[in-house]
Amino acid sequence: MSGEDIRFMRLALALGERAQGASWPNPAVGCVIVRDGRIVGRGWTGRGGRPHAETVALARAGSAARGATAYVTLEPCAHHGQTPPCSQALVAAGISRVVIAMLDPDPRVDGRGLASLRAAGLEVEVGCLETEARRAHEGFLARLRSGRPAVTLKAALSLDGKIAAATGLGRWITGEPARAWAHRLRLEHDAVLVGIGTALADDPELTCRLPGLTARSPVRVVLDRQLRLPPGSRLARTASETPVWLVTSSSADPTRAAPLRALGVRIEAVAAEGPGSLPRTLALLAERGITRLLVEGGREVATAFVRAGLVDRLVLFQAPILLGDDGVSFMGRLGVARPDAADRWITIEEHRVDCDRMLVLEAAKGARCSPAS
C-alpha cells in the first residue's frame, strides 16, 4: 500500500465515524473516491443504514468516478437488499480500482463483493489499515460473531477509585470538559444502559446534550426487572422523543407496564435471574439491531458486566481528588483471589481533559496480570 492509499483510507475511516451511533443495525462505513490525486466524491452510511457510503460517494462524484479509485472501510456488499449491491454500483460507475480496509464477514457478503469486483476487471487491494477498520466496525463484528453488541463501560472516578462520596452529595466528580466527552460517547453508541437504581436515584435523561446533536441521542436502556421506573421520570416522559427500552423479567407486574407503554416506553422481557441474565439481555439488544452499547452504571451494573466478562472497552474519566475509604467504590466484588488472576486491560488512549484524565482501555481477552515478585 502506498502512502497515498493510507492517507485516503484514513479519511474514509474518519468519514465512517460520522455515522457511528446512527447507522445501526448496519456498520458505519466510509468511502472516498479519488481521481488523479483529487477527491471527487465521499460519503458515509446514512441514518438507519441507508443509503450506503459507496452510493453517496458515487452520487457526489458523478461522471468523475470513471477511472477513479474508491477507498472503502468495509468490503462492498454483493447482495440485493433494500438497495442494489454496492459492488455492482462501483462497476457501473466505471471505478477502475478499489482499496478495501477489511472483508465483510456477513455471510451474505464474505468475499463475494471482492470476487464480483475482480470478475468485472477492477483492480482490488485488501487490508489497508485493517486494524483500525476492525476497531471502527467492532460493534458490527461483535453482533455478527458473538450475537451481542460491543460493550463500552464508562465511569467518572476519583484517584482512589471512588465514583461518589459517602453522603452522595455533589453529583459531578469530573469537570465540564470531561462531561462533554461523555456526551460525545453517547453520540458514538447505538444505546446507553443503566440499572434501575441509577434511574431512580439520579432521574437522568441519558441524552446527548452537545449543541445541535440532541436528535442523535442513543436508545436509552434501563435494566428494570420489576418495572419500577415511574411514569413521571424524565426517561418515561421523554420516551416519545428519544426511545426508552425497559428490560424486565417475565414475572414483573403487568399493570405497571400500561402507563409506561402509553408514554412510548418499549418493554422487553427476558429471563432475568441467574448468571445468564446479562448475556440474554445483550442477545436481545443485538436482535433489535444494537451494535454498540455504552454502559453508564451504576456500581452494581458495572460490576455485573465486568464479572460476566462482557466489557470490551473501559473509558475512565479520572478527577484529581481523593474521596477516601468511605466513598463509593467503582467496582464491587469481583471474586479475584490474587492479583495475577485478574484480567488484564490494555491502555489504547490516554490524554488530559482540562484538569481530569481520560483513559481508554481494551480487554486483553484471556490475558492475566503478572506483577513483579
Kinemage of the C-alpha trace (Angstrom):
@kinemage 1
@onewidth
@group {chain A} dominant
@subgroup {mainchain}
@vectorlist {calphas} color= white
{ca met a 1} P 0.000 0.000 0.000
{ca ser a 2} L 1.285 3.462 -0.845
{ca gly a 3} L 1.357 6.447 1.453
{ca glu a 4} L -1.428 7.921 -0.655
{ca asp a 5} L -3.578 4.813 -0.069
{ca ile a 6} L -3.085 5.116 3.678
{ca arg a 7} L -3.908 8.819 3.633
{ca phe a 8} L -7.180 8.375 1.756
{ca met a 9} L -8.187 5.340 3.818
{ca arg a 10} L -7.679 7.370 6.993
{ca leu a 11} L -10.095 9.906 5.570
{ca ala a 12} L -12.590 7.148 4.752
{ca leu a 13} L -12.361 5.880 8.346
{ca ala a 14} L -12.890 9.413 9.661
{ca leu a 15} L -15.970 9.781 7.467
{ca gly a 16} L -17.324 6.469 8.752
{ca glu a 17} L -17.041 7.771 12.316
{ca arg a 18} L -19.704 10.349 11.464
{ca ala a 19} L -22.228 7.522 11.200
{ca gln a 20} L -21.333 5.831 14.497
{ca gly a 21} L -24.400 5.563 16.696
{ca ala a 22} L -26.757 6.369 13.805
{ca ser a 23} L -26.262 3.647 11.179
{ca trp a 24} L -27.312 0.620 13.255
{ca pro a 25} L -28.061 -2.174 12.566
{ca asn a 26} L -25.656 -1.609 9.645
{ca pro a 27} L -21.956 -0.846 10.049
{ca ala a 28} L -20.761 2.755 9.865
{ca val a 29} L -18.821 2.683 6.593
{ca gly a 30} L -16.846 5.497 4.986
{ca cys a 31} L -15.947 5.856 1.306
{ca val a 32} L -13.671 8.237 -0.605
{ca ile a 33} L -13.375 8.359 -4.407
{ca val a 34} L -10.124 9.745 -5.805
{ca arg a 35} L -9.194 10.546 -9.404
{ca asp a 36} L -5.737 11.790 -10.395
{ca gly a 37} L -4.910 12.509 -6.762
{ca arg a 38} L -8.024 14.630 -6.223
{ca ile a 39} L -11.047 13.697 -4.111
{ca val a 40} L -14.123 13.713 -6.352
{ca gly a 41} L -16.618 12.021 -4.012
{ca arg a 42} L -17.023 10.999 -0.414
{ca gly a 43} L -19.761 9.522 1.732
{ca trp a 44} L -20.726 7.644 4.865
{ca thr a 45} L -23.581 5.325 5.822
{ca gly a 46} L -26.895 7.090 6.337
{ca arg a 47} L -29.110 7.003 9.398
{ca gly a 48} L -30.615 3.554 9.905
{ca gly a 49} L -28.111 2.055 7.478
{ca arg a 50} L -29.300 3.638 4.211
{ca pro a 51} L -28.015 4.904 1.857
{ca his a 52} L -24.672 3.075 1.830
{ca ala a 53} L -21.428 5.043 1.855
{ca glu a 54} L -20.439 3.957 -1.664
{ca thr a 55} L -23.804 5.081 -3.081
{ca val a 56} L -23.422 8.531 -1.535
{ca ala a 57} L -19.813 8.929 -2.697
{ca leu a 58} L -20.626 7.824 -6.253
{ca ala a 59} L -23.549 10.241 -6.477
{ca arg a 60} L -21.263 13.101 -5.461
{ca ala a 61} L -18.537 12.018 -7.868
{ca gly a 62} L -20.857 11.708 -10.872
{ca ser a 63} L -19.011 11.182 -14.144
{ca ala a 64} L -15.680 11.868 -12.397
{ca ala a 65} L -15.916 8.370 -10.889
{ca arg a 66} L -14.907 6.804 -14.219
{ca gly a 67} L -11.317 5.618 -13.971
{ca ala a 68} L -11.095 6.622 -10.287
{ca thr a 69} L -10.059 4.713 -7.147
{ca ala a 70} L -12.589 4.030 -4.386
{ca tyr a 71} L -11.406 3.679 -0.779
{ca val a 72} L -13.916 1.783 1.366
{ca thr a 73} L -13.597 0.812 5.029
{ca leu a 74} L -15.562 -2.436 4.582
{ca glu a 75} L -15.987 -4.801 1.637
{ca pro a 76} L -18.785 -3.516 -0.636
{ca cys a 77} L -21.967 -5.584 -0.393
{ca ala a 78} L -22.799 -8.082 -3.121
{ca his a 79} L -26.394 -8.947 -2.278
{ca his a 80} L -29.705 -7.350 -3.183
{ca gly a 81} L -31.427 -5.853 -0.124
{ca gln a 82} L -33.305 -2.594 0.112
{ca thr a 83} L -30.775 -1.240 -2.402
{ca pro a 84} L -28.753 -2.831 -5.250
{ca pro a 85} L -25.290 -4.221 -4.402
{ca cys a 86} L -22.609 -1.576 -3.897
{ca ser a 87} L -20.103 -3.754 -5.769
{ca gln a 88} L -22.332 -3.504 -8.847
{ca ala a 89} L -22.700 0.258 -8.395
{ca leu a 90} L -18.902 0.677 -8.333
{ca val a 91} L -18.556 -1.347 -11.529
{ca ala a 92} L -21.378 0.528 -13.283
{ca ala a 93} L -19.843 3.880 -12.357
{ca gly a 94} L -16.583 2.949 -14.096
{ca ile a 95} L -14.391 2.762 -10.988
{ca ser a 96} L -11.081 1.152 -12.017
{ca arg a 97} L -9.539 0.355 -8.622
{ca val a 98} L -10.952 -0.371 -5.166
{ca val a 99} L -8.960 -0.321 -1.915
{ca ile a 100} L -10.762 -2.115 0.936
{ca ala a 101} L -9.749 -1.902 4.578
{ca met a 102} L -11.277 -5.254 5.586
{ca leu a 103} L -13.515 -8.006 4.247
{ca asp a 104} L -17.111 -8.243 5.450
{ca pro a 105} L -17.740 -11.485 7.419
{ca asp a 106} L -21.505 -11.189 6.909
{ca pro a 107} L -22.472 -14.494 5.216
{ca arg a 108} L -24.334 -12.507 2.547
{ca val a 109} L -21.050 -10.850 1.550
{ca asp a 110} L -17.946 -12.667 2.913
{ca gly a 111} L -15.712 -12.285 -0.140
{ca arg a 112} L -18.488 -12.126 -2.727
{ca gly a 113} L -18.145 -8.362 -3.123
{ca leu a 114} L -14.407 -8.765 -3.661
{ca ala a 115} L -14.957 -11.562 -6.206
{ca ser a 116} L -17.562 -9.623 -8.175
{ca leu a 117} L -15.278 -6.589 -8.437
{ca arg a 118} L -12.366 -8.683 -9.666
{ca ala a 119} L -14.601 -10.604 -12.062
{ca ala a 120} L -15.560 -7.262 -13.632
{ca gly a 121} L -11.878 -6.472 -14.217
{ca leu a 122} L -11.335 -3.968 -11.386
{ca glu a 123} L -8.043 -3.874 -9.533
{ca val a 124} L -8.759 -4.628 -5.865
{ca glu a 125} L -6.497 -4.418 -2.816
{ca val a 126} L -7.498 -5.502 0.698
{ca gly a 127} L -6.033 -4.812 4.133
{ca cys a 128} L -5.189 -1.112 4.104
{ca leu a 129} L -5.446 -0.012 7.769
{ca glu a 130} L -7.281 -3.234 8.621
{ca thr a 131} L -6.544 -2.979 12.359
{ca glu a 132} L -8.103 0.487 12.514
{ca ala a 133} L -11.072 -0.690 10.460
{ca arg a 134} L -11.710 -3.650 12.779
{ca arg a 135} L -11.800 -1.261 15.708
{ca ala a 136} L -14.170 1.070 13.836
{ca his a 137} L -16.500 -1.835 12.982
{ca glu a 138} L -16.187 -3.647 16.329
{ca gly a 139} L -19.902 -3.382 17.108
{ca phe a 140} L -20.922 -4.818 13.750
{ca leu a 141} L -18.388 -7.638 14.156
{ca ala a 142} L -19.454 -8.429 17.731
{ca arg a 143} L -23.121 -8.658 16.762
{ca leu a 144} L -22.300 -10.866 13.799
{ca arg a 145} L -19.880 -13.228 15.530
{ca ser a 146} L -20.953 -13.229 19.170
{ca gly a 147} L -24.636 -12.322 18.929
{ca arg a 148} L -24.219 -9.280 21.168
{ca pro a 149} L -23.224 -5.622 20.881
{ca ala a 150} L -19.703 -4.406 21.603
{ca val a 151} L -19.812 -3.089 25.177
{ca thr a 152} L -18.088 0.034 26.495
{ca leu a 153} L -18.182 0.703 30.231
{ca lys a 154} L -17.820 4.372 31.159
{ca ala a 155} L -17.157 5.786 34.622
{ca ala a 156} L -16.023 9.007 36.286
{ca leu a 157} L -13.939 8.365 39.389
{ca ser a 158} L -11.504 9.827 41.851
{ca leu a 159} L -7.797 8.994 42.103
{ca asp a 160} L -8.657 6.346 44.699
{ca gly a 161} L -11.311 4.699 42.528
{ca lys a 162} L -14.473 6.192 44.032
{ca ile a 163} L -17.497 7.179 41.973
{ca ala a 164} L -19.252 9.139 44.741
{ca ala a 165} L -18.724 10.474 48.243
{ca ala a 166} L -20.259 8.556 51.140
{ca thr a 167} L -23.021 11.146 51.528
{ca gly a 168} L -23.992 11.020 47.857
{ca leu a 169} L -23.878 14.828 47.797
{ca gly a 170} L -22.376 16.560 44.785
{ca arg a 171} L -23.430 14.996 41.500
{ca trp a 172} L -20.267 15.551 39.481
{ca ile a 173} L -16.749 14.252 40.117
{ca thr a 174} L -15.131 15.448 36.899
{ca gly a 175} L -15.219 18.879 35.280
{ca glu a 176} L -17.386 20.140 32.452
{ca pro a 177} L -14.926 19.288 29.612
{ca ala a 178} L -14.836 15.641 30.719
{ca arg a 179} L -18.632 15.592 30.894
{ca ala a 180} L -18.752 16.913 27.316
{ca trp a 181} L -16.570 13.966 26.289
{ca ala a 182} L -19.072 11.652 27.992
{ca his a 183} L -21.863 13.133 25.876
{ca arg a 184} L -19.751 12.530 22.779
{ca leu a 185} L -19.513 8.880 23.833
{ca arg a 186} L -23.303 8.684 23.874
{ca leu a 187} L -23.323 10.099 20.357
{ca glu a 188} L -20.996 7.321 19.170
{ca his a 189} L -23.073 4.463 20.590
{ca asp a 190} L -26.377 2.983 19.480
{ca ala a 191} L -27.673 2.621 23.039
{ca val a 192} L -26.796 3.669 26.590
{ca leu a 193} L -27.661 1.426 29.545
{ca val a 194} L -28.142 1.978 33.278
{ca gly a 195} L -29.660 -0.013 36.099
{ca ile a 196} L -32.931 0.909 37.751
{ca gly a 197} L -31.040 2.017 40.872
{ca thr a 198} L -29.312 4.775 38.911
{ca ala a 199} L -32.540 5.667 37.106
{ca leu a 200} L -34.363 6.120 40.441
{ca ala a 201} L -31.544 7.888 42.276
{ca asp a 202} L -30.489 10.340 39.548
{ca asp a 203} L -33.608 10.653 37.350
{ca pro a 204} L -31.295 11.052 34.314
{ca glu a 205} L -32.198 11.887 30.735
{ca leu a 206} L -29.261 9.960 29.194
{ca thr a 207} L -29.415 12.074 26.041
{ca cys a 208} L -26.573 13.658 24.096
{ca arg a 209} L -26.661 17.314 25.078
{ca leu a 210} L -23.907 18.612 22.837
{ca pro a 211} L -25.131 21.674 20.914
{ca gly a 212} L -27.277 20.718 17.945
{ca leu a 213} L -26.904 16.964 18.483
{ca thr a 214} L -29.797 16.081 20.788
{ca ala a 215} L -31.588 14.379 17.891
{ca arg a 216} L -28.644 11.967 17.642
{ca ser a 217} L -29.190 10.678 21.188
{ca pro a 218} L -28.919 6.896 21.595
{ca val a 219} L -31.631 4.450 22.593
{ca arg a 220} L -31.889 4.549 26.402
{ca val a 221} L -31.987 1.136 28.067
{ca val a 222} L -32.859 0.518 31.720
{ca leu a 223} L -32.451 -2.828 33.478
{ca asp a 224} L -35.689 -2.812 35.454
{ca arg a 225} L -36.751 -6.324 36.485
{ca gln a 226} L -39.858 -5.214 38.384
{ca leu a 227} L -40.874 -2.200 36.251
{ca arg a 228} L -40.150 0.333 38.969
{ca leu a 229} L -39.438 3.228 36.601
{ca pro a 230} L -42.007 5.931 37.497
{ca pro a 231} L -44.181 7.272 34.648
{ca gly a 232} L -43.237 10.744 35.883
{ca ser a 233} L -39.493 10.171 35.442
{ca arg a 234} L -37.544 12.113 32.826
{ca leu a 235} L -36.880 8.924 30.899
{ca ala a 236} L -40.538 7.939 30.696
{ca arg a 237} L -41.764 11.466 29.942
{ca thr a 238} L -39.357 11.838 27.002
{ca ala a 239} L -39.778 8.314 25.558
{ca ser a 240} L -41.805 9.609 22.619
{ca glu a 241} L -38.887 11.863 21.645
{ca thr a 242} L -35.924 9.540 22.283
{ca pro a 243} L -36.531 5.775 22.585
{ca val a 244} L -36.564 4.183 26.041
{ca trp a 245} L -36.406 0.397 26.376
{ca leu a 246} L -37.020 -1.272 29.728
{ca val a 247} L -35.553 -4.759 30.047
{ca thr a 248} L -37.657 -6.535 32.624
{ca ser a 249} L -38.472 -10.052 33.792
{ca ser a 250} L -41.448 -12.154 32.820
{ca ser a 251} L -42.570 -12.044 36.463
{ca ala a 252} L -42.940 -8.236 36.541
{ca asp a 253} L -46.370 -6.840 37.461
{ca pro a 254} L -48.125 -6.312 34.071
{ca thr a 255} L -50.277 -3.498 35.489
{ca arg a 256} L -47.153 -1.342 35.742
{ca ala a 257} L -46.473 -1.703 32.036
{ca ala a 258} L -49.603 0.006 30.681
{ca pro a 259} L -48.878 3.598 31.834
{ca leu a 260} L -45.281 3.302 30.627
{ca arg a 261} L -46.290 1.960 27.230
{ca ala a 262} L -48.795 4.805 26.923
{ca leu a 263} L -45.841 7.198 27.127
{ca gly a 264} L -43.971 5.353 24.379
{ca val a 265} L -41.704 3.192 26.550
{ca arg a 266} L -40.796 -0.125 24.943
{ca ile a 267} L -40.856 -3.052 27.356
{ca glu a 268} L -38.799 -6.165 26.679
{ca ala a 269} L -38.950 -9.241 28.923
{ca val a 270} L -36.061 -11.660 29.435
{ca ala a 271} L -35.413 -14.399 31.953
{ca ala a 272} L -33.838 -12.015 34.444
{ca glu a 273} L -32.478 -14.334 37.138
{ca gly a 274} L -29.199 -16.208 37.274
{ca pro a 275} L -25.786 -15.756 35.631
{ca gly a 276} L -27.240 -15.853 32.115
{ca ser a 277} L -29.418 -12.771 32.518
{ca leu a 278} L -26.890 -10.262 31.138
{ca pro a 279} L -25.928 -12.397 28.114
{ca arg a 280} L -29.635 -12.847 27.380
{ca thr a 281} L -30.145 -9.093 27.629
{ca leu a 282} L -27.281 -8.396 25.235
{ca ala a 283} L -28.586 -11.026 22.820
{ca leu a 284} L -31.976 -9.304 22.903
{ca leu a 285} L -30.416 -5.919 22.150
{ca ala a 286} L -28.448 -7.434 19.272
{ca glu a 287} L -31.652 -8.961 17.870
{ca arg a 288} L -33.163 -5.466 17.926
{ca gly a 289} L -30.217 -4.151 15.904
{ca ile a 290} L -27.978 -2.621 18.598
{ca thr a 291} L -24.281 -2.993 17.730
{ca arg a 292} L -22.561 -0.612 20.188
{ca leu a 293} L -23.679 -0.346 23.815
{ca leu a 294} L -22.459 2.201 26.366
{ca val a 295} L -22.908 1.084 29.984
{ca glu a 296} L -23.001 4.039 32.387
{ca gly a 297} L -23.816 2.335 35.657
{ca gly a 298} L -24.253 2.306 38.475
{ca arg a 299} L -21.809 0.267 40.503
{ca glu a 300} L -23.919 -2.905 40.688
{ca val a 301} L -24.484 -2.994 36.931
{ca ala a 302} L -20.846 -2.139 36.148
{ca thr a 303} L -19.605 -4.908 38.439
{ca ala a 304} L -22.027 -7.434 36.931
{ca phe a 305} L -20.811 -6.683 33.400
{ca val a 306} L -17.150 -6.996 34.401
{ca arg a 307} L -17.735 -10.201 36.369
{ca ala a 308} L -19.502 -11.715 33.381
{ca gly a 309} L -16.598 -10.810 31.067
{ca leu a 310} L -18.894 -8.746 28.856
{ca val a 311} L -16.932 -5.479 28.735
{ca asp a 312} L -14.833 -4.887 25.626
{ca arg a 313} L -13.671 -1.374 26.459
{ca leu a 314} L -13.320 0.833 29.517
{ca val a 315} L -13.480 4.622 29.297
{ca leu a 316} L -12.461 6.144 32.616
{ca phe a 317} L -12.501 9.850 33.452
{ca gln a 318} L -10.302 10.360 36.493
{ca ala a 319} L -10.523 13.502 38.605
{ca pro a 320} L -7.524 14.668 40.697
{ca ile a 321} L -9.334 14.226 44.017
{ca leu a 322} L -9.356 11.705 46.862
{ca leu a 323} L -12.650 10.629 48.449
{ca gly a 324} L -11.352 8.133 50.980
{ca asp a 325} L -12.375 4.746 52.228
{ca asp a 326} L -15.925 5.873 52.994
{ca gly a 327} L -16.547 6.807 49.336
{ca val a 328} L -18.461 4.576 46.941
{ca ser a 329} L -16.066 2.298 45.019
{ca phe a 330} L -16.286 1.956 41.247
{ca met a 331} L -16.249 -1.843 41.435
{ca gly a 332} L -17.950 -4.244 43.813
{ca arg a 333} L -16.766 -7.788 44.498
{ca leu a 334} L -15.141 -9.470 41.506
{ca gly a 335} L -14.024 -12.641 43.229
{ca val a 336} L -10.348 -12.100 42.350
{ca ala a 337} L -8.334 -14.136 44.859
{ca arg a 338} L -4.876 -12.848 43.862
{ca pro a 339} L -3.526 -10.091 41.590
{ca asp a 340} L -2.117 -12.430 38.937
{ca ala a 341} L -5.625 -13.904 38.473
{ca ala a 342} L -7.071 -10.542 37.423
{ca asp a 343} L -7.926 -9.866 33.806
{ca arg a 344} L -5.567 -7.531 32.000
{ca trp a 345} L -6.628 -4.250 30.363
{ca ile a 346} L -4.519 -2.581 27.702
{ca thr a 347} L -4.401 1.213 27.504
{ca ile a 348} L -5.032 2.330 23.922
{ca glu a 349} L -5.595 6.026 24.556
{ca glu a 350} L -4.713 8.437 27.335
{ca his a 351} L -4.881 12.208 27.473
{ca arg a 352} L -5.686 15.154 29.663
{ca val a 353} L -9.145 16.723 29.602
{ca asp a 354} L -8.679 20.049 31.354
{ca cys a 355} L -7.950 19.115 34.993
{ca asp a 356} L -9.039 15.498 34.528
{ca arg a 357} L -7.530 12.496 32.762
{ca met a 358} L -9.207 10.218 30.234
{ca leu a 359} L -8.157 6.590 29.880
{ca val a 360} L -9.425 4.221 27.197
{ca leu a 361} L -8.600 0.559 27.759
{ca glu a 362} L -9.449 -2.600 25.847
{ca ala a 363} L -9.903 -6.052 27.321
{ca ala a 364} L -6.974 -8.351 26.637
{ca lys a 365} L -9.096 -11.458 26.316
{ca gly a 366} L -7.596 -14.417 28.149
{ca ala a 367} L -4.553 -12.443 29.371
{ca arg a 368} L -3.702 -12.243 33.056
{ca cys a 369} L -1.705 -9.751 35.061
{ca ser a 370} L 1.826 -10.777 36.016
{ca pro a 371} L 3.043 -8.432 38.754
{ca ala a 372} L 6.724 -8.438 39.571
{ca ser a 373} L 7.677 -10.620 42.530
